[in-house]
Amino acid sequence: MIDKTVASRVALPYAEALLDFAKKVNGTDESTNDVNVIHQFVSNSKDLERFLANPVITKTSKKNVLVDLFGDYISVSTIKFLMLLVDKNRIQYLKYVVMAYIALAAKESSSEIAEVTSVTHLSSDQQEKLKVRLKALRGISNIELVLKVNPRLLGGFVVQIGSSVLDFSLLGALQKMENHFQSATL
């Protein structure tokens, strides 16, 4: 099990380095898109997380899997960054590097981060509509979505912005009904 405090301390310099590199070379938009793709894979696959953290698996095997997974979806420079994490034995902190990068990029662009968990992947049209609604709700001009998939929600989605949680899921509605009935019978 990875200590989150240690992971955060290890991850921050790598996230800062990736952001600095992105500013100089290919722009933060491309790198942020790449990081969001990686985040979706890592946050939705405990198997991938365990695979990358396994010290018995060779660096070559980890690199091959990363290229196979992400090669068609992210830029070459971001693939090279992943290879660096493998070479430096930091790939097990990938989830934390990604989260730190997203936070840094959002802070830099003066935007808020909305973590959206839905039953299925949201289409780009759905993402844009959600961004418009969240911007209006929060009274802000820029918001970044970090997408996760959780089939246990049964339907709908959950949005977390900072400490605020907006639960529009079927699971949340069922839990509210259950709590209501339990409190009514007492």
N, C-alpha and C positions, 0 to 999 in steps of 0.2 A: 504494500500500500504506500502511496506517495504522500509525504507530508505536504499539505497545501501551502504552508508558510514558506518552506524551503523551495517548493516548486515556483511560487510567485517570485521569490527573490532570484531564482535561476532564470526564469522566463523573461523578466523585464528587460535585461540588457539585449537579449536576442530580438525581442519585439521592437525595441528602440532601433537596433541596427537595421532590421528589415524596413522600418518606416523611413529611416534616413536614406537607405539605399533606394527605396521607392521614389522618394522626392527627387533624387538626383538622376535616376535612370528612366524608369517607365511610368512614373506618376503614381500617386497614391490610389487613384480610382482602380487601376488594374490590380494592384497588389491587394487592395481591400476586397475586391471581388474574389481574387484567388484565396485569400484568407477565409472569406465566408464559405467558399466551397469546401475548404479543408475542415472548417468548423462543423459544417453539416455532416461530413463523413465521420469525424471523430466523435461528435456528440451523439450520433445515432448508432455507433458501433462499439460496444464494449469489447468485442473480439479484437478489433483493430487496436484499441487502446492497450489491451493485454499483450497482443503480439508485439507492439512497438516497445513495451516496457520489459519484455522478456529478455534477460541478459544472455540466455543460452542461444538465442537465434542470432545468426551472424549478421554483420553489418551489410554484407552483400545481399543477403536475403531480404533484409528490411528495405534496402534501396530499391531492389527489384519490385517489391510489392508497392512501394510508394509511386514508382514510375508507372506501373501498371494501373494503379488506382487513379492517379491524378494527371497523368501525362496528356490526356485529351482535354482536360478541363482547366488547367492553370498554365501560367507562363513558364518559360524555360528558366527565367531567373528565380522564380519561386521554387521550382523543382530543385535548383542548385542550392537554395537556402535549406530545403529539407535534407538534402544530402549532407550539408554542413552540420546540421543537427545530429544526423546519424554518426558522422565522423567524430564529432565532439562528445559522443555519448550523452546527448541531451534530447534525443527524440522522444523519450518517455515523458518529457514535459511539453510535448507538442500542444496539447489542449490548453495549457496555461500560457504558452507563448501566443497562441491564437487569441485567447481572451484578452491578454495584455495588449496585443497589437490593436484589436478592435477598440478597446478603451482609449488607447493613445490616439488613434486615427480620428475617433469621434471627438475627442477633446480638441484636437488640432483643427478640425473643421467646424467647431462650435455646434456640434449636433448631439442629440441624445441617442442612446442605444435602447432599442426596444427588442427584447427577446421574445420571439413569437413561437409558441409551440402549437402545432396543429396535427390533425390526424394524418393528413397527407401533405405532400409538398405543395406549397402555394404557387400558383402560376404568376408570371410577371405582372399580369393585369391585376390579380388579386393583391399582390404586394404593393403596387402603386396606389390602389384604392385604399388599402389599409394605411399606407403612409399619409395620404391626404387626410383621412379621418383622425389619425393620431396627432398630426401636426395641428389640426384645428382644436382637438381636445386639449392638448398641452399648451397651445398658444406659442408654438415654436416654428422656426423656419426650416429646420433641417433635422431629419431623424434617420437613423440607420437601423435596418432590421437585421437581426441575427435569427436565423430560422432553425427550428428543431422540429422533428417529427416524433409524435408519441401516439401510437394507435389506441392506447388505453383511454384517451379522452373521449372516445366513441363518436364524437362529432364536434364541430366548432373549433375554437382555439382559445389559448390563454396568452395574454400579453403582459410582460413584466418590464416596467420602465422604472429604474431605480428601485425604490422600496414599494412602489405601487403595483398592484396586480389586478388586471382586468380579466375576469374569468367568464368567457362566453362559450364554455364547453358543455357538452351534454353531461359529462361526468360531474362537473361542478354543479349543474342544475339538479342532478339526481342527489348529490350530497346535501345540497341546501334543502331539498324536499325531505330527505331523511332526517336531517337535524330539526326541521320544523315539526315533523310528525312526532319525533322523540320528545321534543319540548312540550308539545301539546298534550301528550299522554301522561306527563308527569304531573 
